[in-house]
Every structure is written in C-alpha cells, then in structure tokens.
Amino acid sequence: MELQEQQGQEQEDLLVKKMFQQAEGLALKLSKYRDTAAADTGKEEDSAKLLELYPLVERDSKVGEARFRSTLLLECVVAKAIEEEIIRLGNPPLEKSLKGQYEILLNQRILTGKALHSPVTRFLFDAVKFGRITKDQLLALLNLLTKESLSNEGAEQLNSKSSFAIALSNTMSLLNAAKYDFSNQEFSNISIPHANLSQGKFEGTTFSNVDLRRADFEGACLKKATFVKANMENVSFKETEDIQFNEKVESVAISVDKKHFAVDLGANTVLYKQTEGIKYNLREFKKLPGYFSGLGKSPFSVDGKKLLTIEGEKPTEENSEGEYSADEDSYREEFSEKNSEKDEEEREEGEGEDEEYDEDEEDFWMGNSGDKKKKKKKKDTHFSFAIWDVTSGESLSDFKVPIVPRRNISFSPDFKEFALFKGKKIEKYTVATGQWVSYPIEYSSKKITNCDVNNNLLLVGDHETKLRLCNSNTGRTILKQRQKVRHCKFSFDGKQIVSGTVRGYIQLSDSVRGCVTKQFLDPDDEYRKKIYSCSLSLDGKRVAATSGHLTLQDIIDGEFAPDLRSNVSDNAKSYALDPEYKHIAEVSRGGNRVTFKKISDYFKSEKTKSLELDGVVVSDCIGLSQADITPLQKKERFSIWDD
C-alpha cells in the first residue's frame, strides 16, 4: 500500500513538473526568449495541453494559441526560468564550460535601464533578497562568465562587444542588489554595459580596460577607485542634473513616454528632447508660444506626441516668497468651516448661462495673487488654447475657451475633448468637430473642487454634494460616492479614481462600480488634512499627493518615499514627476534652475547613500563627458591623467 502511494506521488510530481516545463516554455516563447533547452525538456509540446492548467492559461480566440490569463504570472514564470538557470550555473561543479552557449537566458536581455522596474527584474531581485539566489552562486557565475569571455575573445577591445556582455552586466547588477562588497577587487578586459552599480561598494576597486557604457554608479562608494582605459560613455555618477535659465521658470512637465521635457517661461514654452542614456541628458529643440502652468494637468498628451498651451503672455504676480499661493488661499477659503451656507446661497442667486465670476476666481485661474484693492485691467472673456505637434512644432488646432476657475475645466488625456462648468451647465468642446455643446446640471459649479475627463467619463469633485461620475456626452450622473472630496483624478487608463477627501484620506476607487478599493492616511501628518491634489503613477503602483508638501506612497504597503516627504514644496508648479514617479524635476526658489533627482527605487526606511568620489583616479579613459568631469574637478575629488 505504501509502495503504491509512493508511486502515485512520484507520478503526480512528474506530471506537475512536466506541466510547469510546458508553462515555462510558453512563457519564454511569448516573451520572445530563445529557449535552447526546450527540445530536451519537452517544453515545446502541444500548447493545447496547457489548457489543463485552467484557470492560469487560456486559448486566445484571435490567434488560436494559448496564453496566460495574467501577464504578471507570465513574468513570474520567466523570472523563475532565469532564476533556475543562475542557480544551475552557479552551483558545483564549478569546472563548467559555456563555450558556444551564448543564448543562455541571462545573456538575451538586459535587466537594467528601462527594464529595471519590470516585473521580471523585480522577481529576480526578490530571489536575491530572500536568498533563493545566493551571493556565492552569483560570484561563481561571474567568474565563469569572465573566464569564458576572456578565453573566447582574448583581451577585449574597448569598442568590441563581449559574447557574454549582457550576462556579465546582469550578474554584476544582481550581485550589487545582493549588497556584495566589490572593494579592492580588479576587473579587467570585460564588458558590463548598462550595469546597475548604484549604491554599491567599490572602494579601491580597479576597472582596467572595462566597457562601462551607460553603467549607473549613482550613490556608490568609489573612494580611491581607479579607472584605466575604460569606456565611460554615458556613465552616470551624478545624483542630480541641472539646467540653468536666464528667464524665470513658471512650470515644468515630463511627457508620458519620457522623451520630452517642457519648460514654461511665461510667454513661451521651451521643449527639450531626451537623448539616449540612463540620466536626463536634454537638448533644446523647439520654442512654442504660450504657457501651460494654469492647466492643472500635464500639458502633454498621453502618447507624448502633442502639447497643449494657452497662447498670450500670462500675468505673473507672486507673493513675497516668489511662490504661487493662489491655489492654497482659494482652497483654504473654500473649505473653511467659516464659509457659511448663506454665502453660498447668495452666490447661487442669478446663476445661469450668462453668469459672471468674481475677479478673485479669475485671478485663481490666471495666476494673480496681488493686492485685491489694486485697480485691475479689463480682462479677456476667453483663453486661446493651442495644440501642437511635439515633433514638428506645428499647430494642430486652436480654439477659444471661456474664462472660468481652473478647477472647473479639464480635458481628456488624448486632447480629443474639453469640458468646463459654467453656471449650471457643462460645456463640452470636441476638437475633431470644432463644436461646443451644453448640458444642464443639477448642482452649482460654485461648489466644484475640480473635474477630470477620460474615456467619455466626467469626474466631478464636490466638497458638499460629494464625488460623482458623469457621462461626458450627456452630463447625466452615473454614480456617486459618499465621501466629500477636495481633489479627484482618473488614472492614466481611466479605470481607477484617486481622490483626496475632506477628512485627509487618499482613496482609490473603481471607476466602473464606484467602490473604494484602498484608503491611505498618515496620522502623523497634519498637512494631510488639507489635500490640494492627488494622482496615480502610470503603472498604478504609486500615489502622489500635495498638501503641506509633496508625498509619494507605495500602493501595496503604504510606505512613503522618505527623501521627498519633507523636502519638496506642495506648489504644483515647482516640480514635475515622470510617469512612473521614479524621477522628479524641481524648480529652484529663484526660478532660474531646474534640478532632476532620482527617487529611491525602493520605498523602504533605508535611505539611499550619497556618492563618494574621494581619491578616484581616471586614466586614459574614453567617453567621460565634461559635464561629469567639471564639478568633480572643482571639488578636487579626483585626478585625471591624459596621454
């Protein structure tokens, strides 16, 4: 009986192993990895058998092939295949040979750069963090790859590509993630381009004839390190990048595809193009008329191909500190408990199609915050909006928009439709037709905190009648929420809603059913009772909120980005986040400098370290830019020897 049970268990284990091998083969195929071991292990057997793994795998009716129901599961299986390969190559016996095995999984795709935040890379970092992949295994693999690289290629030339360059780079990045101490070691005649060596320990380390193109040394300890005849093209040492301006910068923005950067200089908007590299390396290539600091949203379309500006010179009056404060003052007045219902009723009297807004609200949109008693010039009744092609700089469309408070206007991420509230009407403009249409609403636009448009849906925040979701084509309310909000916004795909409540919570909601899926509150933060804006990152993993200062939180565990929590102002014009909330561009108080900073990759309590370069020697290297050399020379941190 026991023998039968043992045999049955062995057959079951064999079946599970075979099914996982088939799933692994499918995952690698769908991810466009070349799996040379597939024929030997049976991974390429009929994928129809994988349907037995229901509900993990299903058949795609369009192409007639199996696919994973969850993309994250596919990424997990791919990472597991790479993990097993690393363990196999890093375990005894160590007298292995990789001759001709250039298509090992680790050598097919770089795991840094844009892929650094991919699920596959994250799963591998977790494997290192939790000890499934050990330092000894990675070190053994590094030695094996180095030996094979040298024996196959001889002493590498600086401009040549090693057969195992990608695998070497990935192994170095994983070893660094495992917090391996590289101090006092010597690396010679190898290629490790794109290696992520940030926060690493390289004190006294020698890099001789090493290809380090696009390697990331941000925050690394490089005391007394030596670089001899190394290729250092686009190597990143600096933790920040600066751009100086002769004119005052009003606002900044980063495109969703991160290929362009916009700077609002008041009367004009300057566009910069991001050149290839791991750090912000920008070059000016277009100057367009108009500004965008009054939009309240990114001026870039969701595909990064279009830019929205308001043409004409914008009035700019600042407070004594040189920072914009009209938003804050307006919100404090609007949400103050002293703002009586009687005042609201008086303001609602006579509301209608031709309702005129008071000058303070026009100042709120225009950006004025000067003396209210000062005699003001007669203002226009409309703004001139313009949509530009980012690549060519040509105007794609221009139209007039009635002047209303900023919180009462919004536009879709693709710039196809614009909506605004005026009196007791929604006015919607469709760019394709050039037509305005109006719909009546049952509530006053005077109570609206802000609005957002996405996928024919109109999101309306109201600090008295609560958050509501409307059809942007009819103005009809689809659903309401109980919470009173100060700010609300759609996610990039329009499937989620992020809002800041009057009680200081940041909450996430499903835009289809309207149910709340997550809530955040920082009990130690008194400013969170006054949330002025909130938004989600492109991947939906981080939430940003402005209150007394900018805060970033991880959606899963609620951890804060520690380096931003007390250092960045809540002034929405003074900074811009990239779509993944991995980098931030900050405008200096004087407004003449923009600084790019890297936000910590992990939202944990451990803070990132500062770059250490004391005693670094660079001898006869190529590709090191003057931008990296100059600031280091000024601080007399390292010496450069030239032949």
N, C-alpha and C positions, 0 to 999 in steps of 0.2 A: 504493500500500500504506500509506504513511504517512498519507494523507488518510483512508483507511478506518479506521485505528486511532484517528485523532483524532476522527472522527465517532462511533466506538464509545465512546470515552472520554467524549465530551460527552453521549451518550445515557445512559450509566451514571451520570454526575454528576447529570443531570437527574432520573433515576429515584430516586437516593438523596435528592436534595433534596425531591422530591415525597413520598417515604415519610416523611422526617423532619417535613415540614409536617403530614402526617396524624397522625403520632405526637404532635406538639406540640398539634394541635387536640384530640386525645383527652385528653391530659394536662390541658389547660386546662379542658376540659369536666368531667372527673372531679373536678378541684379547685375547681369552681364559679366559675371565672373567666369573664367575658364577653369573648369574642374577636371584636371587631368586624371584624377583618381576615380572618376565616375564609372568608367567601364569595369574596373576591378571590383567595385563595391556594389554594383547593381543599382546605382542611383538613377541611371537613365532608363529604367524600366518604365513601362506604360504608366503615364501620369494619371490615367483614369483610376488606378488602384488607390491613388491618394484621396479620392473622394470618400474612401472608407474612413478617413480621418475626420469626417464631419463632426463638429462644425468649423474646424480650422481651415479646411480647404474646400473650394467650390469650383464649378466649371464656369468659365467666362463664356456667356452665350454669344458674344460678338466675335470672338476669335476661336472659340471651341477648344480652349485649353484650360488646364487647371490653374488656379491662382489662390493666393492666401486671402482669407476674408479680412485679415488685419495686416496693414502694412508694417506696423510695429512688430508683429510676430515674425514676418519675413525678415526684418532687420535683425531680430534676435537670433534667428536660425543661422543667418550669415555670420554674425559675430561669433556664434558658438563654433562654427566650422573653422574660423580663423584661430579662435582660442585653442581648439584641439590640435591644430597644426603647429602652433607655437609650443605647446606642451610636448608634442611628439618630437619636434626638432631640438628642444632644449633639454630633454631628459637623456639619461645614459642609454646606450653607449654614446660617448661624445666623439668617437672617431668616425663620424659620419662624413659623407661627401654629397654636396649639392651640385655636382658637375652636370651642367645641362638642364637643371631643374629651375629654369628662370620663371616658370609660370606658377610657382607656389603662390597661394592666395595672398600672402603678406606682401608679395612683390608686384601685385597687379594694380593696386590703387593706393594713392597717398592718403593718409588718415589725418592730415593736418590741413591748415588753410581753411577753405570753405567747409571741408568735411569734418573739421574739429568738433563741431556741435551736432554732427549727425548721430542718429541712434546707434549705428554700428560702432562708431568710435566710443560713444558713451558706455555701451555694453562692455567693450574691451577694457576701458578704464576701470569699470566696476569689477571686472575679473581680476585686475591687478590690485585694486583696493581691498578686495575681500580674500585675496590670497590664492585664488584658483590658478592664477599665473604668478609665479614667484620671481623674485629678483635673480635668483640663481639660474632659472630657466632662460630668462631674457639675456642674462650675461653670457651664458653658454651659446645662445643663438647668435648674439652679436659677434662673439669670437669666431663662430663657424662662418657667418656671412663675410666677415672681414678676411678670413683665410681664403675662402673661395673667390672672393673678389680680387684679391692680390694674385692668387695662383692662375686665375683665368685671364686677367688683364695686365698683369705686371704692375709696375708703378704707374698709377693713373695720371693722365694729363689733366690739367685744371679744367679744360673745356670739354672733356670727354664725359660720357655718361656710363657709370658702372652698371653692369648687368644686374647687380643686386642693390642698386642705389635706393630704390623705393623701399625695399625690405629693410635695409640698413637705417634709413630715415625713420620708418615706422617703429623699429625696435628701439632706437635711441629715444624716441618720443615716449614710448611705453615705459622704458627704464626710468626716464625722468619723471613720469607720472607716479612711478613707484618710489620716488624720492631717493633714488640711488645717488650716492656721492661720487661724482666724477673727478674729484680733486686730485691733483698731482698725477694724472694719467696722461698718456700720449696717444693721440690719434693721428695716423699718418696715411696718406695716399688712399683715402676713401672718399666716397660721395655720400653726403647726408643732406641733400637739398630739402627745404621745407620742414626740416626737423623742428618740433616744438620743444625748445630747451628753456622755456620761460620758468622763472623761479628755481632754476637748477643750481647745483653746487659745482663750480668749475675752478676753484681756487688753485692756482699753479698748474692748470691744465695746458697742454701744448696741442695746438691744431696745426699740423705741418702738411702742406700740400693737400688740404682738405677742401672739398667742394661744399661750401656753406650757403649757397644761394638761397635767399628767402628764409633762412633759419631765424627763429624767434628767440632772442636772448632777453626779452623784457623781464626785469626783476631778478635776473640771475646774478649770482656771486661770481665775479670774474677777476677777483684780486690776483694780481701777478700772473694772469693767464697770458699765453703767448700765441700769436697768430703769425705763422711764417708761410709765405707763398700760398695763402688761402684765397679762394674765390669768395669774396664777401659782398657780392652784388645783391642789393636789396635786403641785406641783413638788418634786422630790427633790434636796436639797442635801447632806443628812447621809449620812455613810458608815455610821453606826450608829443604831439605835433602842433606847431603854432603857425598861424597865418596872420601877418600884420596888415593893417589897413590904414590909409591916410584919412578916410572918411569914417564916420561913426556907423557901426553895425547896428541895425534895428532888430534883426531877427535872422535865424539860420534854419536850414532844413536839409535832411538827408533823404534821397529818393529810396523807394522800397527796394529796388534792385541794387542799391548802394553804388551805382555807377556815377551818380551826380550829386553835387552839393550846391545849394543855393544860399546866397547871402543878400539880405535886404539892406540896401544902403539909403533907403528913404525914397528918393526919386527914381532909382534904378535897382534892378536885381541882377547880380552877377552870378553866372553859372560856372561851376568848376567841374572838370571831368576827372574821375578817379582812374589813375593809371594802374597797371597791374602791380601787385605787390601785397604784402601782408599788413602794411601800415598805410595810413592815409597819405597818399602822395598825389596831391591835387595840382591841376594846371587850369588856369582861367581860359575859357574858350568862347563865352558868349556874354553879352551885356544886353539886358532887355529893359524896356521902360516899365515903370510901375513898381509896386511894393506888395508884400504878402503878409505882413505882420498883423494885420487886422482880421485875417481869415479865421483864426481859431482852430484850424486844422492844417495838415501838411499841404503845401501848395503843389506837391507832385501827385500825379495820378497813380493809381495802384500798379500800373505796368511800368511806371517810371519814364514814360515817353512824352508826357505832357506836363506843362507848368501853368499854374493859374496866378495871375497878378491883378492888382487894382491899379489902373493907369492914373497918372496925375500925381503931383507932389503931395505927399501926406503931411498935414500939420503935425509938428512934434514939439510938445511942451512936456518937460519932465519935472518930477519933483526934485527936491534939493539933493537927493542921493543919486540922481541920474537913472533911477529905475522906474519902470512903469507900475503905476499903482491904481489906475482907474478900475481895473477889474476887481481888485480886492475891496476897494471902497464901495463899489456898487454892490458887491455881494454882501458885504457886512451890513449895508443899509437895508438891502432887500430881505435878508434873513433875520434881521434883528427882531427880537420879541417886541420891541417898542413900535414896530411898523404896524400900526393898528389897522383893523378891518375897515374903519371909517375912511382912512386914506385910500384904501384900495377901491372902495365904492365910489369915491369922488373921482378917481382916475378913470373908472369904468364908464362914468356918465358921458354920454355923447360919443362912445366908441362906435366906430363903423368904418366904412370904406375909405373915407377921407380923413380919418383921424390923424392928428399931428402929434408927434412925440416931442417931449420937452428937450431942451438943448443939452441937458446933462446926459441923457441917454444917447444923443448923437455924439457927444464927446466920448462916451464909453466905447462906441464903435470906431470913432475917428482917432482915438488915442490921446485926446486932450485931457489934461488934468490941471489946468491953470486956475487962476482966480475967477470964481464964478461971477464976481461983480464986474469984471472987466468987460467992456463993450466988445461984443463979438461980431465978426463979419458975417454977412449973409452967406449961408451955405447952399451948396447944390442940393437938389432933391434926389439925385441918383448917383450911384457909383458907376464907373466904367470898368467892367470886368473884361479880361482878355485871356484866352487860352493859347498857349504857344507850343510849337513842336520843339522839344528839348534838343534834338539833334541838329535841325536846320536853323532854328531860331525864328521860323516863320510863324505868323499869326494864323491860327486855325479858326478862331471865332472870337467875336467881341460883342458885348451886349450891355445894356443898362440894367442896373439893379436898384430898386428903391432903397433909400437910406432908412434902415431900421437898426435897433440894437443888435450887436453881434450875436448875442445868444439866440436871436430869432431867425437866423439864416443858416443854411447848411447846403451841402452838395454831395452827390454820390461819389464814391472813390474813382469811378471811371470818367467823371466830369460830364456825364450824359444828362443829368437833371439837377436843377437847383430848386430849393424850396425855402420860403420865408413866411413868417407870420406878420400880418398887419391888421390891427384891429381884431375883428372876429372872423378873419378869413385866412386860409392858406393860399398863397400864390405860388404856383409851380411853373418853372421855365424848362422847356425841353430844348436842348442845344440843337438836335438834329432838325427840328421843325422851326425853331426860332420863335415859338409861340408861348405866351403866358396863359395859364388857365387859373381860375379861382374856385375855391370850395369853402363853404361856410363851416365854422366850427362852433361847438357848444361851450367853449371856455375862452377866457380872455388871454391874449398874448402877453398882457402885462405880468402875468404870473409865471411865465415860462422861464426856466433857468437856462435851458439850451435845447437844441434839437440836432438830429443826425439823420442822414438819408443813406439807404443801402438796399439794393435788390427790390425796388418798388415799395420799400417799407420806410415809414417815417417814425422815428423815435422822438418822443417829446418828454422832457423833464419838467416837472411842475412841483414847486415846493409846498403847494397847498392841496391840489387835486391829484397829486401822486403821478408816478411814471405811467405812460401809456404808449402803445404801439398802434400806428395807424397805417392804412393803405395810402401810399403817397399819390395814387391816381384818383382817389375819391375823397380823401380826408376822413373816411369812416374809421372809427376806433375798432381795432381788432381785439385787443386785450388790455387790461390794466393790472398794475401791481399795487399792493397796499402801502409800500414804503414811499415816503416823501423824499425826493432826491434833489441834490444841488447840481449834479452833473451826470450825464449819461452818454454812452457812446457804443456803437456797434464794434464788433471785432472786424478784422480785415475781410473775412469771408461772410460776414453778416449773420452768422449762426449763433453768436453769443452777444450778450449785452453786459457791459460793465458800467456800474453806477456807484456814485458816492451819495450816501443817504445823509439826511439832516442830523442823524444820531452819530455820525462819524464812521459808519461801516463802509467798506468797499465790498460790493456784492456782484457775483456773476449770475447771469440768468440765461435760460434757453430762449432764443427769440421765436421758436416755433410754438412751444407750450407756455412760455412765460414763467416757468417755475424757477426759483432760486436754487442754484447748484452749489454755491460756495459763498462764504462770508469771511471777511477779514476785519480785524480790529486790533489796533495797537494800544493797549490800556495805558502805556507809559507816555504816549504822545498826545499832549494837549492840543496840538495843532490839528490833529485828525478830526476834531470836531468841526473844522471849517475846511472841508474838501472843496477845492475850486475846480479841479479837473481830474480825470482818470482815463486810462486807456490800456489796451492789451497789446502785447507784442505780436509779431506776425505769426509765430508758431503757437500763440495762445498759452505760453508757459510762464509768462511774467506779466505783472500788472504794475503800471506806474501811476502815481497819484501826486498831485501838488496840493499842499496845504500850507503849513508854515515853512516847508521846504520840500524838495523832491524826495520821494521814497520809491524804491523798487522792491517788489516782493515776488518770491517764487510761488507759483500757484499750488504746487503739490504740498510743500511742507510749511509754507508761510514765512520762510526765512527772508530777512532783509539783506539787501546789498549793503554791507557795512561801510563802504568807502563813500557812499553818496548821502547817507541818511542825514548828515549834519553839515555837509559842505556845499550843497547846491541850492540856490535860491528857488523859491516857488514861482518866480517870474517866468512865465511860459515863453517869453521872447528871449530869454537869456541862455537857452540851451536847446539842443535837438538830440534825440535818441535815434540810433539806427533801428531798423525794423525788428531785429531780434533783441534789442536792448542790451547789446554786448559792448557798444561804444557810445560815448557821449561827446557832443561838441558844445563847449561852453563859451559864451561871450564874456569878455572881461568887463569889470565895472566901468572902465572908461569907454568901452565900446569899440576900441581900435584893435583888438586882438581876439582871435578865435583859437581855442585850445582843444585838441582831440585827446580824449583819455579812454583807456581800455578799462571796462568794468570787469571785476573779478569773474572768472569763469565759473566759480562755484560760490553759491550763496550760503557760505558757512561762516562760522565765527572766526575761523582762521583768516587773518588779513594777509594780503599779498605783501611781499617784501620789496624794498627799493633796490634798484640796480646798483651794484657795486663794481667800480672800474678802477680802483686804485692800483697803480703799478702795472696796468695792462700794456703789453708791447705788441705793436703791429709792424711786421717787417716784410716788405716786398710783396704785399697783397694786391689783388686787383678787385675792382668793383665797389670799394668802400666810398660812399658818397661824401661830398664836402659837408653836407648837412649833418652827417654823423661825426665827422672829424672836428669841425669848428668848435662846438660847445664843449667838447671834451678837452680840446687844447686850451681853451680859456680857463678851465678849472685845473689844468696841469695834472690831469689824472693819468694820462698815458703818454707814451712816446711813440713816434712813427719814424721808422728808418726806411729810406728810399734808396734804391740802387740808381 
